[in-house]
Amino acid sequence: MRLGLGEVIDTLDRDAALAIGPELGEIFVAAFGSYGEEPADADRFATEQLPTHADREDFRLVAARLDGRVVGFAYGFTGRRGQWWPDRIAEAVSAELADEWIGGHFEVVELAVHPDAQRNGLGTALMTALMSGLPHEKALLTTYSDDRPAPRLYRRLGWQVLVPDLGWGSALYGLDRGVPVAR
Ligand SMILES: CC(C)(COP(=O)(O)OP(=O)(O)OC[C@H]1O[C@@H](n2cnc3c(N)ncnc32)[C@H](O)[C@@H]1OP(=O)(O)O)[C@@H](O)C(=O)NCCC(=O)NCCS
């Protein structure tokens, strides 16, 4: 997808995403640096988090390039009960909410845009590209429970606040896409 002058969004599969893992790690740390991520977390992202998640069902990563350089990304996969994040969320919410939303959902794990490239619409374009054409009826993510760019962006894109505060400073957001799921 070509956005504007020199801006492109690509959808990457497992191997293509892992091939640019170190670049993504640098963006991760630059984007989350003011929220507490340390420079060493770039390596942890590239060598632990991303390889683990890249093997998950329906893994999809979208990367934004500006003049050929990666400046942002988002990724997710199909979440299942028995995995750490869905089970942790299920314990923190009502049984009714868990039954309706958790398991077989598309799980948005990360969204990050380098600070130099923020406030140009790239975060919005990345989330739109990530969700485009997915067969999942439900999608889930956690984000900050206070007022920041990320929660504002999700709400603008139609995500609803399912739980405003899960107890650790995160809110649970859901997107009911209303698509019949054959799986
Ligand atoms: C959240 C994040 C990905 C948003 O990326 P982004 O590329 O800046 O996103 P957008 O440009 O689409 O939108 C951000 C803001 O810029 C504004 N904007 C977009 N295009 C603009 C333009 N051409 N001129 C002026 N403002 C613009 C949007 O209206 C929005 O404003 P708001 O924050 O006041 O609501 C980025 O801030 C980030 O990486 N944050 C740190 C990591 C993080 O929080 N990730 C999510 C964890 S759940």
Residues whose N, C-alpha, C, O or C-beta is under 5 A from the ligand:
A	BS01	LIG	A31 F32 L111 A112 V113 A117 Q118 R119 N120 G121 L122 G123 T124 T142 T143 Y144 P149 A150 R152
